[in-house]
Amino acid sequence: MLWRTFNEEDGLVVFAVGNDMPDVDGKGPYSVPSWTLLEYAGNKQWSREEDIYHPDAMLKMLGRWCDAAGVAFPEPDIQALSLIHI
């Protein structure tokens, strides 16, 4: 976890994590940050989760990692990516 913050009054938690891949070649890190918003519903239950990341940064990092690991990088589904709004 990179950082976290709590808003107890509104029942919100926001945090950032690194989506880390193993450093397969010593040239890492291979990581992209993402952020998550959680809303507490009560009774030890969450009512909402929103995950935010930059798709282009994620694809670039995964491409670098696949090259380093010697595995094929699958072609992204351009039509699915066009549905993402930043």
PDB file of N, CA, C and O in Angstrom:
ATOM      1  N   MET A   1       0.848  -1.166   0.000  1.00  0.00           N
ATOM      2  CA  MET A   1       0.000   0.000   0.000  1.00  0.00           C
ATOM      3  C   MET A   1       0.898   1.234   0.000  1.00  0.00           C
ATOM      4  O   MET A   1       1.824   1.347   0.803  1.00  0.00           O
ATOM      5  N   LEU A   2       0.607   2.147  -0.909  1.00  0.00           N
ATOM      6  CA  LEU A   2       1.407   3.366  -1.021  1.00  0.00           C
ATOM      7  C   LEU A   2       0.959   4.423  -0.022  1.00  0.00           C
ATOM      8  O   LEU A   2       1.785   5.089   0.602  1.00  0.00           O
ATOM      9  N   TRP A   3      -0.346   4.572   0.124  1.00  0.00           N
ATOM     10  CA  TRP A   3      -0.905   5.476   1.118  1.00  0.00           C
ATOM     11  C   TRP A   3      -2.384   5.129   1.320  1.00  0.00           C
ATOM     12  O   TRP A   3      -2.975   4.402   0.522  1.00  0.00           O
ATOM     13  N   ARG A   4      -2.967   5.655   2.393  1.00  0.00           N
ATOM     14  CA  ARG A   4      -4.394   5.461   2.661  1.00  0.00           C
ATOM     15  C   ARG A   4      -4.899   6.633   3.495  1.00  0.00           C
ATOM     16  O   ARG A   4      -4.145   7.285   4.217  1.00  0.00           O
ATOM     17  N   THR A   5      -6.189   6.873   3.371  1.00  0.00           N
ATOM     18  CA  THR A   5      -6.826   7.900   4.192  1.00  0.00           C
ATOM     19  C   THR A   5      -8.241   7.452   4.512  1.00  0.00           C
ATOM     20  O   THR A   5      -8.859   6.716   3.742  1.00  0.00           O
ATOM     21  N   PHE A   6      -8.752   7.899   5.651  1.00  0.00           N
ATOM     22  CA  PHE A   6     -10.065   7.504   6.137  1.00  0.00           C
ATOM     23  C   PHE A   6     -10.915   8.741   6.394  1.00  0.00           C
ATOM     24  O   PHE A   6     -10.422   9.751   6.897  1.00  0.00           O
ATOM     25  N   ASN A   7     -12.190   8.655   6.048  1.00  0.00           N
ATOM     26  CA  ASN A   7     -13.173   9.665   6.406  1.00  0.00           C
ATOM     27  C   ASN A   7     -14.243   8.927   7.191  1.00  0.00           C
ATOM     28  O   ASN A   7     -15.207   8.421   6.617  1.00  0.00           O
ATOM     29  N   GLU A   8     -14.070   8.868   8.506  1.00  0.00           N
ATOM     30  CA  GLU A   8     -14.983   8.086   9.349  1.00  0.00           C
ATOM     31  C   GLU A   8     -16.394   8.644   9.334  1.00  0.00           C
ATOM     32  O   GLU A   8     -17.360   7.885   9.410  1.00  0.00           O
ATOM     33  N   GLU A   9     -16.526   9.955   9.237  1.00  0.00           N
ATOM     34  CA  GLU A   9     -17.853  10.581   9.245  1.00  0.00           C
ATOM     35  C   GLU A   9     -18.706  10.099   8.077  1.00  0.00           C
ATOM     36  O   GLU A   9     -19.897   9.833   8.244  1.00  0.00           O
ATOM     37  N   ASP A  10     -18.097   9.985   6.887  1.00  0.00           N
ATOM     38  CA  ASP A  10     -18.825   9.559   5.694  1.00  0.00           C
ATOM     39  C   ASP A  10     -18.631   8.082   5.374  1.00  0.00           C
ATOM     40  O   ASP A  10     -19.213   7.576   4.414  1.00  0.00           O
ATOM     41  N   GLY A  11     -17.815   7.382   6.170  1.00  0.00           N
ATOM     42  CA  GLY A  11     -17.589   5.959   5.944  1.00  0.00           C
ATOM     43  C   GLY A  11     -16.797   5.650   4.690  1.00  0.00           C
ATOM     44  O   GLY A  11     -17.071   4.665   4.004  1.00  0.00           O
ATOM     45  N   LEU A  12     -15.809   6.492   4.386  1.00  0.00           N
ATOM     46  CA  LEU A  12     -15.029   6.319   3.167  1.00  0.00           C
ATOM     47  C   LEU A  12     -13.584   5.959   3.476  1.00  0.00           C
ATOM     48  O   LEU A  12     -13.000   6.442   4.446  1.00  0.00           O
ATOM     49  N   VAL A  13     -13.024   5.109   2.642  1.00  0.00           N
ATOM     50  CA  VAL A  13     -11.613   4.761   2.679  1.00  0.00           C
ATOM     51  C   VAL A  13     -11.086   4.934   1.267  1.00  0.00           C
ATOM     52  O   VAL A  13     -11.689   4.448   0.310  1.00  0.00           O
ATOM     53  N   VAL A  14      -9.969   5.622   1.135  1.00  0.00           N
ATOM     54  CA  VAL A  14      -9.309   5.778  -0.157  1.00  0.00           C
ATOM     55  C   VAL A  14      -7.860   5.352   0.027  1.00  0.00           C
ATOM     56  O   VAL A  14      -7.202   5.754   0.987  1.00  0.00           O
ATOM     57  N   PHE A  15      -7.367   4.535  -0.900  1.00  0.00           N
ATOM     58  CA  PHE A  15      -5.977   4.108  -0.794  1.00  0.00           C
ATOM     59  C   PHE A  15      -5.381   3.891  -2.172  1.00  0.00           C
ATOM     60  O   PHE A  15      -6.095   3.719  -3.160  1.00  0.00           O
ATOM     61  N   ALA A  16      -4.048   3.903  -2.213  1.00  0.00           N
ATOM     62  CA  ALA A  16      -3.299   3.659  -3.445  1.00  0.00           C
ATOM     63  C   ALA A  16      -2.390   2.461  -3.230  1.00  0.00           C
ATOM     64  O   ALA A  16      -1.786   2.297  -2.170  1.00  0.00           O
ATOM     65  N   VAL A  17      -2.308   1.637  -4.249  1.00  0.00           N
ATOM     66  CA  VAL A  17      -1.420   0.478  -4.219  1.00  0.00           C
ATOM     67  C   VAL A  17      -0.624   0.447  -5.521  1.00  0.00           C
ATOM     68  O   VAL A  17      -1.000   1.070  -6.514  1.00  0.00           O
ATOM     69  N   GLY A  18       0.467  -0.281  -5.493  1.00  0.00           N
ATOM     70  CA  GLY A  18       1.209  -0.542  -6.716  1.00  0.00           C
ATOM     71  C   GLY A  18       0.799  -1.905  -7.243  1.00  0.00           C
ATOM     72  O   GLY A  18       0.825  -2.892  -6.507  1.00  0.00           O
ATOM     73  N   ASN A  19       0.427  -1.966  -8.496  1.00  0.00           N
ATOM     74  CA  ASN A  19       0.154  -3.256  -9.144  1.00  0.00           C
ATOM     75  C   ASN A  19       1.502  -3.785  -9.616  1.00  0.00           C
ATOM     76  O   ASN A  19       1.969  -3.448 -10.704  1.00  0.00           O
ATOM     77  N   ASP A  20       2.115  -4.609  -8.790  1.00  0.00           N
ATOM     78  CA  ASP A  20       3.500  -5.031  -8.993  1.00  0.00           C
ATOM     79  C   ASP A  20       3.600  -6.384  -9.686  1.00  0.00           C
ATOM     80  O   ASP A  20       2.882  -7.331  -9.363  1.00  0.00           O
ATOM     81  N   MET A  21       4.513  -6.442 -10.647  1.00  0.00           N
ATOM     82  CA  MET A  21       4.880  -7.694 -11.299  1.00  0.00           C
ATOM     83  C   MET A  21       6.279  -8.051 -10.796  1.00  0.00           C
ATOM     84  O   MET A  21       7.038  -7.157 -10.422  1.00  0.00           O
ATOM     85  N   PRO A  22       6.634  -9.328 -10.778  1.00  0.00           N
ATOM     86  CA  PRO A  22       7.972  -9.714 -10.331  1.00  0.00           C
ATOM     87  C   PRO A  22       9.050  -9.103 -11.235  1.00  0.00           C
ATOM     88  O   PRO A  22       8.866  -8.985 -12.446  1.00  0.00           O
ATOM     89  N   ASP A  23      10.161  -8.724 -10.634  1.00  0.00           N
ATOM     90  CA  ASP A  23      11.289  -8.173 -11.386  1.00  0.00           C
ATOM     91  C   ASP A  23      12.076  -9.336 -11.973  1.00  0.00           C
ATOM     92  O   ASP A  23      12.999  -9.860 -11.348  1.00  0.00           O
ATOM     93  N   VAL A  24      11.696  -9.732 -13.186  1.00  0.00           N
ATOM     94  CA  VAL A  24      12.233 -10.953 -13.794  1.00  0.00           C
ATOM     95  C   VAL A  24      13.623 -10.774 -14.408  1.00  0.00           C
ATOM     96  O   VAL A  24      14.299 -11.759 -14.705  1.00  0.00           O
ATOM     97  N   ASP A  25      14.056  -9.517 -14.601  1.00  0.00           N
ATOM     98  CA  ASP A  25      15.335  -9.303 -15.265  1.00  0.00           C
ATOM     99  C   ASP A  25      16.258  -8.326 -14.542  1.00  0.00           C
ATOM    100  O   ASP A  25      17.312  -7.969 -15.068  1.00  0.00           O
ATOM    101  N   GLY A  26      15.875  -7.891 -13.347  1.00  0.00           N
ATOM    102  CA  GLY A  26      16.691  -6.940 -12.602  1.00  0.00           C
ATOM    103  C   GLY A  26      16.618  -5.521 -13.122  1.00  0.00           C
ATOM    104  O   GLY A  26      17.377  -4.661 -12.674  1.00  0.00           O
ATOM    105  N   LYS A  27      15.710  -5.254 -14.067  1.00  0.00           N
ATOM    106  CA  LYS A  27      15.567  -3.916 -14.639  1.00  0.00           C
ATOM    107  C   LYS A  27      14.263  -3.253 -14.211  1.00  0.00           C
ATOM    108  O   LYS A  27      13.859  -2.244 -14.788  1.00  0.00           O
ATOM    109  N   GLY A  28      13.609  -3.814 -13.204  1.00  0.00           N
ATOM    110  CA  GLY A  28      12.348  -3.277 -12.720  1.00  0.00           C
ATOM    111  C   GLY A  28      12.559  -1.955 -12.005  1.00  0.00           C
ATOM    112  O   GLY A  28      13.659  -1.405 -12.075  1.00  0.00           O
ATOM    113  N   PRO A  29      11.583  -1.433 -11.338  1.00  0.00           N
ATOM    114  CA  PRO A  29      10.357  -2.153 -11.003  1.00  0.00           C
ATOM    115  C   PRO A  29       9.361  -2.167 -12.163  1.00  0.00           C
ATOM    116  O   PRO A  29       9.384  -1.313 -13.049  1.00  0.00           O
ATOM    117  N   TYR A  30       8.504  -3.154 -12.119  1.00  0.00           N
ATOM    118  CA  TYR A  30       7.390  -3.277 -13.053  1.00  0.00           C
ATOM    119  C   TYR A  30       6.129  -3.071 -12.226  1.00  0.00           C
ATOM    120  O   TYR A  30       5.599  -4.008 -11.630  1.00  0.00           O
ATOM    121  N   SER A  31       5.662  -1.836 -12.200  1.00  0.00           N
ATOM    122  CA  SER A  31       4.555  -1.481 -11.318  1.00  0.00           C
ATOM    123  C   SER A  31       3.801  -0.285 -11.873  1.00  0.00           C
ATOM    124  O   SER A  31       4.389   0.602 -12.493  1.00  0.00           O
ATOM    125  N   VAL A  32       2.508  -0.268 -11.646  1.00  0.00           N
ATOM    126  CA  VAL A  32       1.647   0.867 -11.993  1.00  0.00           C
ATOM    127  C   VAL A  32       0.730   1.115 -10.801  1.00  0.00           C
ATOM    128  O   VAL A  32       0.134   0.171 -10.281  1.00  0.00           O
ATOM    129  N   PRO A  33       0.605   2.371 -10.357  1.00  0.00           N
ATOM    130  CA  PRO A  33      -0.279   2.630  -9.217  1.00  0.00           C
ATOM    131  C   PRO A  33      -1.748   2.580  -9.616  1.00  0.00           C
ATOM    132  O   PRO A  33      -2.112   2.842 -10.762  1.00  0.00           O
ATOM    133  N   SER A  34      -2.567   2.241  -8.649  1.00  0.00           N
ATOM    134  CA  SER A  34      -4.021   2.352  -8.811  1.00  0.00           C
ATOM    135  C   SER A  34      -4.596   2.854  -7.489  1.00  0.00           C
ATOM    136  O   SER A  34      -3.965   2.755  -6.437  1.00  0.00           O
ATOM    137  N   TRP A  35      -5.787   3.385  -7.572  1.00  0.00           N
ATOM    138  CA  TRP A  35      -6.446   3.966  -6.413  1.00  0.00           C
ATOM    139  C   TRP A  35      -7.798   3.298  -6.238  1.00  0.00           C
ATOM    140  O   TRP A  35      -8.472   2.966  -7.213  1.00  0.00           O
ATOM    141  N   THR A  36      -8.182   3.106  -4.994  1.00  0.00           N
ATOM    142  CA  THR A  36      -9.467   2.482  -4.684  1.00  0.00           C
ATOM    143  C   THR A  36     -10.226   3.336  -3.679  1.00  0.00           C
ATOM    144  O   THR A  36      -9.653   3.849  -2.718  1.00  0.00           O
ATOM    145  N   LEU A  37     -11.523   3.479  -3.919  1.00  0.00           N
ATOM    146  CA  LEU A  37     -12.439   4.153  -3.003  1.00  0.00           C
ATOM    147  C   LEU A  37     -13.413   3.099  -2.492  1.00  0.00           C
ATOM    148  O   LEU A  37     -14.049   2.398  -3.279  1.00  0.00           O
ATOM    149  N   LEU A  38     -13.524   2.992  -1.185  1.00  0.00           N
ATOM    150  CA  LEU A  38     -14.491   2.085  -0.561  1.00  0.00           C
ATOM    151  C   LEU A  38     -15.456   2.899   0.278  1.00  0.00           C
ATOM    152  O   LEU A  38     -15.059   3.850   0.951  1.00  0.00           O
ATOM    153  N   GLU A  39     -16.732   2.518   0.234  1.00  0.00           N
ATOM    154  CA  GLU A  39     -17.748   3.163   1.066  1.00  0.00           C
ATOM    155  C   GLU A  39     -18.330   2.115   1.998  1.00  0.00           C
ATOM    156  O   GLU A  39     -18.780   1.057   1.559  1.00  0.00           O
ATOM    157  N   TYR A  40     -18.315   2.421   3.292  1.00  0.00           N
ATOM    158  CA  TYR A  40     -18.764   1.478   4.298  1.00  0.00           C
ATOM    159  C   TYR A  40     -20.284   1.521   4.435  1.00  0.00           C
ATOM    160  O   TYR A  40     -20.874   2.595   4.546  1.00  0.00           O
ATOM    161  N   ALA A  41     -20.916   0.335   4.425  1.00  0.00           N
ATOM    162  CA  ALA A  41     -22.369   0.240   4.528  1.00  0.00           C
ATOM    163  C   ALA A  41     -22.824  -0.053   5.955  1.00  0.00           C
ATOM    164  O   ALA A  41     -24.004   0.083   6.280  1.00  0.00           O
ATOM    165  N   GLY A  42     -21.879  -0.457   6.804  1.00  0.00           N
ATOM    166  CA  GLY A  42     -22.225  -0.868   8.158  1.00  0.00           C
ATOM    167  C   GLY A  42     -22.247  -2.386   8.256  1.00  0.00           C
ATOM    168  O   GLY A  42     -22.229  -3.082   7.240  1.00  0.00           O
ATOM    169  N   ASN A  43     -22.286  -2.888   9.462  1.00  0.00           N
ATOM    170  CA  ASN A  43     -22.352  -4.323   9.719  1.00  0.00           C
ATOM    171  C   ASN A  43     -21.217  -5.091   9.013  1.00  0.00           C
ATOM    172  O   ASN A  43     -21.423  -6.180   8.477  1.00  0.00           O
ATOM    173  N   LYS A  44     -20.024  -4.496   9.029  1.00  0.00           N
ATOM    174  CA  LYS A  44     -18.823  -5.105   8.426  1.00  0.00           C
ATOM    175  C   LYS A  44     -18.970  -5.378   6.925  1.00  0.00           C
ATOM    176  O   LYS A  44     -18.405  -6.343   6.410  1.00  0.00           O
ATOM    177  N   GLN A  45     -19.728  -4.528   6.226  1.00  0.00           N
ATOM    178  CA  GLN A  45     -19.979  -4.672   4.799  1.00  0.00           C
ATOM    179  C   GLN A  45     -19.618  -3.371   4.071  1.00  0.00           C
ATOM    180  O   GLN A  45     -19.823  -2.277   4.596  1.00  0.00           O
ATOM    181  N   TRP A  46     -19.082  -3.508   2.865  1.00  0.00           N
ATOM    182  CA  TRP A  46     -18.838  -2.354   2.003  1.00  0.00           C
ATOM    183  C   TRP A  46     -20.017  -2.212   1.046  1.00  0.00           C
ATOM    184  O   TRP A  46     -20.559  -3.214   0.579  1.00  0.00           O
ATOM    185  N   SER A  47     -20.421  -0.972   0.749  1.00  0.00           N
ATOM    186  CA  SER A  47     -21.538  -0.757  -0.172  1.00  0.00           C
ATOM    187  C   SER A  47     -21.068  -0.371  -1.571  1.00  0.00           C
ATOM    188  O   SER A  47     -21.823  -0.480  -2.538  1.00  0.00           O
ATOM    189  N   ARG A  48     -19.825   0.079  -1.674  1.00  0.00           N
ATOM    190  CA  ARG A  48     -19.350   0.540  -2.977  1.00  0.00           C
ATOM    191  C   ARG A  48     -17.838   0.413  -3.031  1.00  0.00           C
ATOM    192  O   ARG A  48     -17.140   0.616  -2.038  1.00  0.00           O
ATOM    193  N   GLU A  49     -17.346   0.069  -4.227  1.00  0.00           N
ATOM    194  CA  GLU A  49     -15.912   0.062  -4.503  1.00  0.00           C
ATOM    195  C   GLU A  49     -15.694   0.646  -5.885  1.00  0.00           C
ATOM    196  O   GLU A  49     -16.357   0.255  -6.846  1.00  0.00           O
ATOM    197  N   GLU A  50     -14.769   1.577  -5.983  1.00  0.00           N
ATOM    198  CA  GLU A  50     -14.376   2.140  -7.274  1.00  0.00           C
ATOM    199  C   GLU A  50     -12.870   2.003  -7.393  1.00  0.00           C
ATOM    200  O   GLU A  50     -12.129   2.425  -6.505  1.00  0.00           O
ATOM    201  N   ASP A  51     -12.417   1.413  -8.490  1.00  0.00           N
ATOM    202  CA  ASP A  51     -10.994   1.246  -8.761  1.00  0.00           C
ATOM    203  C   ASP A  51     -10.618   2.142  -9.933  1.00  0.00           C
ATOM    204  O   ASP A  51     -11.310   2.178 -10.951  1.00  0.00           O
ATOM    205  N   ILE A  52      -9.520   2.859  -9.777  1.00  0.00           N
ATOM    206  CA  ILE A  52      -9.085   3.807 -10.798  1.00  0.00           C
ATOM    207  C   ILE A  52      -7.632   3.522 -11.137  1.00  0.00           C
ATOM    208  O   ILE A  52      -6.785   3.408 -10.252  1.00  0.00           O
ATOM    209  N   TYR A  53      -7.355   3.410 -12.429  1.00  0.00           N
ATOM    210  CA  TYR A  53      -5.978   3.272 -12.891  1.00  0.00           C
ATOM    211  C   TYR A  53      -5.898   3.841 -14.302  1.00  0.00           C
ATOM    212  O   TYR A  53      -6.921   4.073 -14.947  1.00  0.00           O
ATOM    213  N   HIS A  54      -4.688   4.062 -14.769  1.00  0.00           N
ATOM    214  CA  HIS A  54      -4.490   4.603 -16.108  1.00  0.00           C
ATOM    215  C   HIS A  54      -4.249   3.434 -17.060  1.00  0.00           C
ATOM    216  O   HIS A  54      -3.192   2.806 -16.992  1.00  0.00           O
ATOM    217  N   PRO A  55      -5.199   3.122 -17.948  1.00  0.00           N
ATOM    218  CA  PRO A  55      -5.072   1.951 -18.817  1.00  0.00           C
ATOM    219  C   PRO A  55      -3.822   1.977 -19.696  1.00  0.00           C
ATOM    220  O   PRO A  55      -3.193   0.938 -19.893  1.00  0.00           O
ATOM    221  N   ASP A  56      -3.452   3.137 -20.226  1.00  0.00           N
ATOM    222  CA  ASP A  56      -2.282   3.208 -21.091  1.00  0.00           C
ATOM    223  C   ASP A  56      -1.007   2.872 -20.314  1.00  0.00           C
ATOM    224  O   ASP A  56      -0.147   2.140 -20.804  1.00  0.00           O
ATOM    225  N   ALA A  57      -0.896   3.411 -19.106  1.00  0.00           N
ATOM    226  CA  ALA A  57       0.280   3.112 -18.274  1.00  0.00           C
ATOM    227  C   ALA A  57       0.325   1.625 -17.930  1.00  0.00           C
ATOM    228  O   ALA A  57       1.399   1.024 -17.909  1.00  0.00           O
ATOM    229  N   MET A  58      -0.829   1.037 -17.662  1.00  0.00           N
ATOM    230  CA  MET A  58      -0.885  -0.390 -17.334  1.00  0.00           C
ATOM    231  C   MET A  58      -0.444  -1.233 -18.532  1.00  0.00           C
ATOM    232  O   MET A  58       0.347  -2.163 -18.376  1.00  0.00           O
ATOM    233  N   LEU A  59      -0.952  -0.913 -19.730  1.00  0.00           N
ATOM    234  CA  LEU A  59      -0.582  -1.665 -20.926  1.00  0.00           C
ATOM    235  C   LEU A  59       0.911  -1.544 -21.227  1.00  0.00           C
ATOM    236  O   LEU A  59       1.554  -2.528 -21.593  1.00  0.00           O
ATOM    237  N   LYS A  60       1.458  -0.342 -21.075  1.00  0.00           N
ATOM    238  CA  LYS A  60       2.888  -0.151 -21.322  1.00  0.00           C
ATOM    239  C   LYS A  60       3.731  -0.956 -20.340  1.00  0.00           C
ATOM    240  O   LYS A  60       4.704  -1.597 -20.734  1.00  0.00           O
ATOM    241  N   MET A  61       3.360  -0.923 -19.067  1.00  0.00           N
ATOM    242  CA  MET A  61       4.108  -1.675 -18.063  1.00  0.00           C
ATOM    243  C   MET A  61       4.014  -3.171 -18.339  1.00  0.00           C
ATOM    244  O   MET A  61       5.019  -3.877 -18.254  1.00  0.00           O
ATOM    245  N   LEU A  62       2.829  -3.660 -18.666  1.00  0.00           N
ATOM    246  CA  LEU A  62       2.673  -5.087 -18.953  1.00  0.00           C
ATOM    247  C   LEU A  62       3.460  -5.497 -20.192  1.00  0.00           C
ATOM    248  O   LEU A  62       4.012  -6.597 -20.238  1.00  0.00           O
ATOM    249  N   GLY A  63       3.519  -4.627 -21.193  1.00  0.00           N
ATOM    250  CA  GLY A  63       4.313  -4.904 -22.384  1.00  0.00           C
ATOM    251  C   GLY A  63       5.799  -5.007 -22.050  1.00  0.00           C
ATOM    252  O   GLY A  63       6.483  -5.914 -22.523  1.00  0.00           O
ATOM    253  N   ARG A  64       6.301  -4.072 -21.231  1.00  0.00           N
ATOM    254  CA  ARG A  64       7.703  -4.119 -20.796  1.00  0.00           C
ATOM    255  C   ARG A  64       7.983  -5.401 -20.026  1.00  0.00           C
ATOM    256  O   ARG A  64       9.010  -6.049 -20.223  1.00  0.00           O
ATOM    257  N   TRP A  65       7.047  -5.757 -19.141  1.00  0.00           N
ATOM    258  CA  TRP A  65       7.242  -6.956 -18.324  1.00  0.00           C
ATOM    259  C   TRP A  65       7.236  -8.211 -19.188  1.00  0.00           C
ATOM    260  O   TRP A  65       8.074  -9.092 -18.997  1.00  0.00           O
ATOM    261  N   CYS A  66       6.316  -8.306 -20.126  1.00  0.00           N
ATOM    262  CA  CYS A  66       6.271  -9.474 -21.021  1.00  0.00           C
ATOM    263  C   CYS A  66       7.563  -9.594 -21.819  1.00  0.00           C
ATOM    264  O   CYS A  66       8.088 -10.696 -21.977  1.00  0.00           O
ATOM    265  N   ASP A  67       8.085  -8.475 -22.326  1.00  0.00           N
ATOM    266  CA  ASP A  67       9.361  -8.499 -23.046  1.00  0.00           C
ATOM    267  C   ASP A  67      10.470  -9.022 -22.140  1.00  0.00           C
ATOM    268  O   ASP A  67      11.274  -9.859 -22.550  1.00  0.00           O
ATOM    269  N   ALA A  68      10.509  -8.526 -20.913  1.00  0.00           N
ATOM    270  CA  ALA A  68      11.550  -8.944 -19.962  1.00  0.00           C
ATOM    271  C   ALA A  68      11.405 -10.412 -19.583  1.00  0.00           C
ATOM    272  O   ALA A  68      12.402 -11.105 -19.381  1.00  0.00           O
ATOM    273  N   ALA A  69      10.172 -10.882 -19.489  1.00  0.00           N
ATOM    274  CA  ALA A  69       9.920 -12.272 -19.091  1.00  0.00           C
ATOM    275  C   ALA A  69      10.002 -13.229 -20.266  1.00  0.00           C
ATOM    276  O   ALA A  69      10.002 -14.446 -20.077  1.00  0.00           O
ATOM    277  N   GLY A  70      10.071 -12.687 -21.487  1.00  0.00           N
ATOM    278  CA  GLY A  70      10.151 -13.541 -22.669  1.00  0.00           C
ATOM    279  C   GLY A  70       8.848 -14.232 -23.004  1.00  0.00           C
ATOM    280  O   GLY A  70       8.843 -15.337 -23.548  1.00  0.00           O
ATOM    281  N   VAL A  71       7.738 -13.578 -22.678  1.00  0.00           N
ATOM    282  CA  VAL A  71       6.427 -14.139 -23.021  1.00  0.00           C
ATOM    283  C   VAL A  71       5.705 -13.179 -23.965  1.00  0.00           C
ATOM    284  O   VAL A  71       5.949 -11.973 -23.954  1.00  0.00           O
ATOM    285  N   ALA A  72       4.824 -13.732 -24.768  1.00  0.00           N
ATOM    286  CA  ALA A  72       4.078 -12.919 -25.727  1.00  0.00           C
ATOM    287  C   ALA A  72       3.080 -12.024 -25.001  1.00  0.00           C
ATOM    288  O   ALA A  72       2.408 -12.453 -24.063  1.00  0.00           O
ATOM    289  N   PHE A  73       2.997 -10.787 -25.443  1.00  0.00           N
ATOM    290  CA  PHE A  73       2.019  -9.839 -24.907  1.00  0.00           C
ATOM    291  C   PHE A  73       0.776  -9.905 -25.780  1.00  0.00           C
ATOM    292  O   PHE A  73       0.858  -9.645 -26.981  1.00  0.00           O
ATOM    293  N   PRO A  74      -0.373 -10.247 -25.207  1.00  0.00           N
ATOM    294  CA  PRO A  74      -1.591 -10.342 -26.030  1.00  0.00           C
ATOM    295  C   PRO A  74      -2.000  -8.976 -26.570  1.00  0.00           C
ATOM    296  O   PRO A  74      -1.833  -7.955 -25.902  1.00  0.00           O
ATOM    297  N   GLU A  75      -2.526  -8.972 -27.760  1.00  0.00           N
ATOM    298  CA  GLU A  75      -3.018  -7.736 -28.355  1.00  0.00           C
ATOM    299  C   GLU A  75      -4.219  -7.237 -27.549  1.00  0.00           C
ATOM    300  O   GLU A  75      -5.125  -8.015 -27.247  1.00  0.00           O
ATOM    301  N   PRO A  76      -4.236  -5.948 -27.197  1.00  0.00           N
ATOM    302  CA  PRO A  76      -5.383  -5.420 -26.444  1.00  0.00           C
ATOM    303  C   PRO A  76      -6.637  -5.377 -27.307  1.00  0.00           C
ATOM    304  O   PRO A  76      -6.556  -5.233 -28.527  1.00  0.00           O
ATOM    305  N   ASP A  77      -7.777  -5.501 -26.678  1.00  0.00           N
ATOM    306  CA  ASP A  77      -9.064  -5.408 -27.353  1.00  0.00           C
ATOM    307  C   ASP A  77      -9.396  -3.925 -27.493  1.00  0.00           C
ATOM    308  O   ASP A  77      -9.916  -3.305 -26.565  1.00  0.00           O
ATOM    309  N   ILE A  78      -9.093  -3.367 -28.656  1.00  0.00           N
ATOM    310  CA  ILE A  78      -9.259  -1.939 -28.886  1.00  0.00           C
ATOM    311  C   ILE A  78     -10.706  -1.489 -28.689  1.00  0.00           C
ATOM    312  O   ILE A  78     -10.949  -0.399 -28.171  1.00  0.00           O
ATOM    313  N   GLN A  79     -11.658  -2.311 -29.092  1.00  0.00           N
ATOM    314  CA  GLN A  79     -13.063  -1.956 -28.924  1.00  0.00           C
ATOM    315  C   GLN A  79     -13.415  -1.839 -27.445  1.00  0.00           C
ATOM    316  O   GLN A  79     -14.121  -0.912 -27.049  1.00  0.00           O
ATOM    317  N   ALA A  80     -12.932  -2.762 -26.630  1.00  0.00           N
ATOM    318  CA  ALA A  80     -13.192  -2.681 -25.182  1.00  0.00           C
ATOM    319  C   ALA A  80     -12.524  -1.465 -24.587  1.00  0.00           C
ATOM    320  O   ALA A  80     -13.104  -0.793 -23.734  1.00  0.00           O
ATOM    321  N   LEU A  81     -11.295  -1.166 -25.028  1.00  0.00           N
ATOM    322  CA  LEU A  81     -10.590   0.001 -24.498  1.00  0.00           C
ATOM    323  C   LEU A  81     -11.277   1.296 -24.866  1.00  0.00           C
ATOM    324  O   LEU A  81     -11.189   2.273 -24.122  1.00  0.00           O
ATOM    325  N   SER A  82     -11.965   1.326 -26.006  1.00  0.00           N
ATOM    326  CA  SER A  82     -12.642   2.552 -26.419  1.00  0.00           C
ATOM    327  C   SER A  82     -13.821   2.884 -25.505  1.00  0.00           C
ATOM    328  O   SER A  82     -14.328   4.005 -25.538  1.00  0.00           O
ATOM    329  N   LEU A  83     -14.259   1.932 -24.699  1.00  0.00           N
ATOM    330  CA  LEU A  83     -15.360   2.178 -23.772  1.00  0.00           C
ATOM    331  C   LEU A  83     -14.896   2.827 -22.487  1.00  0.00           C
ATOM    332  O   LEU A  83     -15.716   3.276 -21.687  1.00  0.00           O
ATOM    333  N   ILE A  84     -13.581   2.882 -22.277  1.00  0.00           N
ATOM    334  CA  ILE A  84     -13.020   3.455 -21.063  1.00  0.00           C
ATOM    335  C   ILE A  84     -12.909   4.964 -21.223  1.00  0.00           C
ATOM    336  O   ILE A  84     -12.353   5.451 -22.207  1.00  0.00           O
ATOM    337  N   HIS A  85     -13.431   5.690 -20.266  1.00  0.00           N
ATOM    338  CA  HIS A  85     -13.366   7.156 -20.282  1.00  0.00           C
ATOM    339  C   HIS A  85     -12.490   7.608 -19.151  1.00  0.00           C
ATOM    340  O   HIS A  85     -12.695   7.228 -17.998  1.00  0.00           O
ATOM    341  N   ILE A  86     -11.515   8.419 -19.479  1.00  0.00           N
ATOM    342  CA  ILE A  86     -10.594   8.935 -18.454  1.00  0.00           C
ATOM    343  C   ILE A  86     -10.949  10.371 -18.157  1.00  0.00           C
ATOM    344  O   ILE A  86     -10.304  11.006 -17.323  1.00  0.00           O
TER     345      ILE A  86
END
